[in-house]
Amino acid sequence: MGVRRRGREYALQMLYAMDLSGYAPDQVFAGFYAIQDLNRDAFYYARRLVDGVHGHLEEIDTALTRYAEHWKIHRMAVVDRNLLRLGLYELMFVREIPFPIIINEALEIVKEFSDQEGTQFLNGILDAARKEFRPEETGPRKRWKEEPAGSFEDSPDA
């Protein structure tokens, strides 16, 4: 498993913990770092993602509310809600990662942490959101390949 995939999984776990406990990111980072046998590069990538989601949570939840028709955010499964927040953050603010990778990663992770309904739910919302936030990207005409994890550090949103 790649550094970014593992980082996204760590980020989901941290966002889940923050959502249920009300802890601040630094508290969750410290606890997560202390008790896990971590891939350190993945942890630092996850930390950037969590900081990004936390810093843009109001904008992300506004978009989530718009795309999750007939769903209140607090009624969504906690895993689905936080994976959607993570995917929306990447679609909205991490422009160097193509949308097919973002959506595919979210779908692979939801299969691990949620259920079949979660997969369909995430796919519908993230695909609708990518049409707004990535209209210039029309689809995977070529095989996308992720950059090494270090390239994320050079982004202005890092």
C-alpha positions as CSV (number, residue, x, y, z in Angstrom):
1,M,0.0,0.0,0.0
2,G,1.3,3.4,-0.9
3,V,2.1,6.3,1.4
4,R,-0.8,8.4,0.3
5,R,-3.3,5.6,0.6
6,R,-2.1,4.8,4.1
7,G,-2.1,8.5,4.9
8,R,-5.7,8.8,3.8
9,E,-6.6,5.9,6.0
10,Y,-4.9,7.4,9.0
11,A,-6.6,10.8,8.2
12,L,-10.0,9.0,8.1
13,Q,-9.3,7.5,11.5
14,M,-8.2,10.8,13.0
15,L,-11.2,12.7,11.6
16,Y,-13.4,9.9,13.0
17,A,-11.8,10.3,16.4
18,M,-12.1,14.1,16.3
19,D,-15.8,13.9,15.2
20,L,-16.8,11.6,18.0
21,S,-14.6,13.1,20.8
22,G,-14.6,16.8,20.0
23,Y,-10.8,16.8,20.4
24,A,-8.7,19.3,18.5
25,P,-6.4,18.0,15.8
26,D,-3.2,18.3,17.9
27,Q,-4.8,16.2,20.6
28,V,-5.7,13.5,18.1
29,F,-2.3,13.6,16.4
30,A,-0.5,13.1,19.7
31,G,-2.7,10.2,20.7
32,F,-2.6,8.6,17.3
33,Y,1.2,9.0,17.1
34,A,1.7,7.5,20.5
35,I,-0.4,4.4,20.1
36,Q,0.1,3.3,16.5
37,D,2.8,1.4,14.8
38,L,2.9,4.1,12.1
39,N,4.4,4.6,8.7
40,R,5.9,8.1,9.5
41,D,5.6,9.5,6.0
42,A,1.9,8.4,5.8
43,F,1.3,10.0,9.3
44,Y,2.7,13.3,8.1
45,Y,0.6,13.2,4.9
46,A,-2.4,12.4,7.1
47,R,-1.7,15.3,9.3
48,R,-1.7,17.7,6.4
49,L,-5.0,16.3,5.2
50,V,-6.6,16.5,8.6
51,D,-5.3,20.1,9.1
52,G,-6.8,20.9,5.7
53,V,-10.2,19.4,6.4
54,H,-10.3,21.0,9.9
55,G,-9.2,24.4,8.4
56,H,-11.9,24.3,5.7
57,L,-14.6,22.4,7.5
58,E,-17.3,25.0,7.1
59,E,-16.7,25.2,3.3
60,I,-16.6,21.5,3.0
61,D,-19.7,20.9,5.0
62,T,-21.5,23.6,3.0
63,A,-20.6,21.7,-0.2
64,L,-21.5,18.3,1.4
65,T,-24.9,19.7,2.4
66,R,-25.5,20.8,-1.2
67,Y,-24.7,17.4,-2.7
68,A,-26.1,15.1,0.0
69,E,-29.7,15.8,-0.9
70,H,-32.2,14.8,1.7
71,W,-29.4,14.0,4.2
72,K,-28.4,15.9,7.2
73,I,-24.7,15.7,7.9
74,H,-25.1,14.7,11.5
75,R,-27.3,11.7,10.4
76,M,-24.7,10.3,8.0
77,A,-22.6,7.3,9.2
78,V,-19.5,8.7,10.9
79,V,-17.1,6.9,8.5
80,D,-19.0,8.0,5.4
81,R,-19.3,11.6,6.6
82,N,-15.6,11.9,7.3
83,L,-14.5,10.1,4.2
84,L,-16.7,12.5,2.2
85,R,-15.1,15.5,4.0
86,L,-11.7,14.1,3.1
87,G,-12.6,13.6,-0.5
88,L,-14.2,17.0,-0.8
89,Y,-11.2,18.6,0.7
90,E,-8.9,17.0,-1.9
91,L,-11.3,17.9,-4.7
92,M,-11.7,21.5,-3.6
93,F,-8.2,22.3,-2.4
94,V,-5.6,19.8,-3.5
95,R,-5.5,20.5,-7.3
96,E,-2.4,18.5,-8.1
97,I,-4.2,15.2,-7.5
98,P,-6.5,14.3,-10.4
99,F,-10.1,13.7,-9.5
100,P,-10.2,10.0,-10.6
101,I,-7.5,9.2,-8.0
102,I,-9.4,11.1,-5.3
103,I,-12.7,9.3,-6.0
104,N,-11.1,5.9,-6.5
105,E,-9.1,6.2,-3.2
106,A,-12.3,7.2,-1.3
107,L,-14.2,4.2,-2.8
108,E,-11.4,1.7,-2.0
109,I,-11.2,3.0,1.6
110,V,-15.0,3.0,2.1
111,K,-15.0,-0.6,1.1
112,E,-12.6,-1.3,3.9
113,F,-14.3,0.8,6.6
114,S,-18.0,0.9,5.7
115,D,-20.5,-1.1,3.5
116,Q,-21.9,-1.3,0.0
117,E,-24.4,1.5,0.6
118,G,-21.5,3.7,1.7
119,T,-19.7,3.0,-1.6
120,Q,-22.7,4.1,-3.7
121,F,-23.4,7.1,-1.4
122,L,-19.8,8.4,-1.6
123,N,-19.5,7.8,-5.4
124,G,-22.7,9.8,-6.1
125,I,-21.7,12.7,-3.9
126,L,-18.0,12.9,-4.9
127,D,-18.9,12.6,-8.6
128,A,-21.4,15.4,-8.4
129,A,-19.0,17.6,-6.5
130,R,-16.1,17.0,-9.0
131,K,-18.4,18.5,-11.7
132,E,-18.4,21.7,-9.8
133,F,-14.9,21.8,-8.4
134,R,-13.1,20.1,-11.3
135,P,-15.1,21.0,-14.5
136,E,-11.9,21.3,-16.5
137,E,-11.0,17.7,-15.8
138,T,-13.2,15.6,-18.1
139,G,-12.2,12.1,-17.1
140,P,-9.4,9.5,-17.2
141,R,-8.4,9.6,-20.8
142,K,-4.9,8.5,-19.8
143,R,-3.8,6.3,-16.9
144,W,-3.3,8.7,-13.9
145,K,-0.3,7.9,-11.7
146,E,0.1,9.5,-8.3
147,E,3.1,11.6,-7.6
148,P,5.4,10.6,-4.8
149,A,4.2,11.8,-1.4
150,G,6.9,14.5,-1.2
151,S,5.3,16.4,-4.1
152,F,2.4,17.3,-1.8
153,E,4.7,19.4,0.3
154,D,5.3,21.8,-2.5
155,S,1.6,22.6,-2.9
156,P,0.4,25.9,-1.6
157,D,-2.4,24.1,0.4
158,A,0.1,21.9,2.2
